[in-house]
Amino acid sequence: MTESLVLAAPAQRPRSAFRLSGRPALYLLASLIVSLLAASAAPTPLYASYQRHWGFTPITTTVVFGVYAVAVLAALLVFGRLSDHTGRRPVLLAALAVQVVSLVVFATAAGVPDLLAARIIQGVSTGAALGAIGAGMLDIDRPRGTLANAVSPGMGTGLGSIASALAVRYLPAPTHLIYLILLGVIVVQAAGVALMRETATRSRGALSSLRPEIRLPRTVRAHIVIAAPVVFAVWALAALYGALGPALVQALSGSGNVVLGGLSLTVLTAFAVGAIFALRGAPARTVMLFGIAALVAGVAVTLLALTARSTALFFIGTAISGIGFGSGFQGSIRTVVPRAGAHERAGVLSLLFVVSYLGLGVPAVGAGFLAVHGAGLTGAARYYGAALILLAVLALLSLVRAERKERNRS
């Protein structure tokens, strides 16, 4: 009897469901961040079209931009640690379903209230997904997952911006079509997630994890204090290009070419991704220091371009700033994330993204108010750039101070 059961066991194995794992699963998760961030950047080149149709000011543009960041923040605080308890797949499938809803609202939007609603729904989806995706990549392969966590956001933001700009220039009904294309991509990726092997074991505490709180494991506390100011500064830089980049290019060049305007954010993120790959073997703190220096230099060149009214110089400053963006963000991720345990990864990543989206959302809304109330578009950009340089210097001082403390302890 026992022998027959043993012989029967292998026959049951072929019935087990296929599960995606290893590098294919890692690439799928990385592609999800690319898609989600592409969807978040897609409205940027479309704001001019929305303004023409619905007649709103730059304040409305930056508010629409800012409410997305606030929604991401709220979702990160509420759902950021959930996948550490339920597993990655359930959280991802739910978040992708919500993303589909947001894209439908975008595609059918008939006014600013619809646009605001779509951005809020999109922000909730993205915030819920980011921690789970990032932690899942680290579960599969820590070194490659750390690199993918640094590369994917910039890659997605840049691709979304230029794809949307090209849709405006060459495709019919761009304010509808770009979202329907993204919707199709998300549905295919969701099917891949459904086939993916779960990378985290379930544990108790799922409901209590929904209570917003900032809980840092001891192993990362000192390192996140070092990294947080750098993360905030580089994402505040991204906010300038995401909210006002196309309008600045139009003001400098005198051209209404939406592809040229969309290139500002794409150039920023392309050089960011290039810097991440080029510096992936350098020590994390060295990369952070280099990122701060490049950010200061890039923003200074951009401010000079605004004074000289030079489009070419503006894009040179954007490229240097992009190097700062990629280096600063990569150095921060590599400083903090590898020190977190398996059941702490989603929470730690979510906290880093909270800092990122604070930098992305709050300064952008301030820039919109400045642009409308007195300073004008280029004036607001000058104030913003000066504040960014000051912020980067403060981040540098924080980094140097933390290094001195560490040396004194050792």
Buried (B, 14 or more C-beta within 10 A) or exposed (E): EEEEEEEEEEEEEEEEEEEBBEEEBBBBBBBBBBBBBBBBBBBBBBBBBBBEEBEBEBBBBBBBBBBBBBBBBBBBBBBBBBBBBBBBBBBBBBBBEBBBBBBBBBBEBEEBEBBBBBBBBBBBBBBBBBBBBBBBBBBBBBEBBBBBBBBBBBBBBBBBBBBBBBBBBEEEEBBBBBBEBBBEBBBEBBEBBEBBBBBBEEEEEBEEBBEEEEEBBEBBEBBBBBBBBBBBBBBBBBBBBBBBBBBBBBBBBEEEBBBBBBBBBBBBBBBBBBBBEEBBEBEBBEBBBBBBBBBBBBBBBBBBBBEEEBBEBBBBBBBBBBBBBBBBBBBBBBBBBBBBEBBBBBBBBBBBBBBBBBBBBBBBBBBBBBBBEEBBBBEBBBBBBEBBBEBBBBBBEBBEEBEEEEEEEE
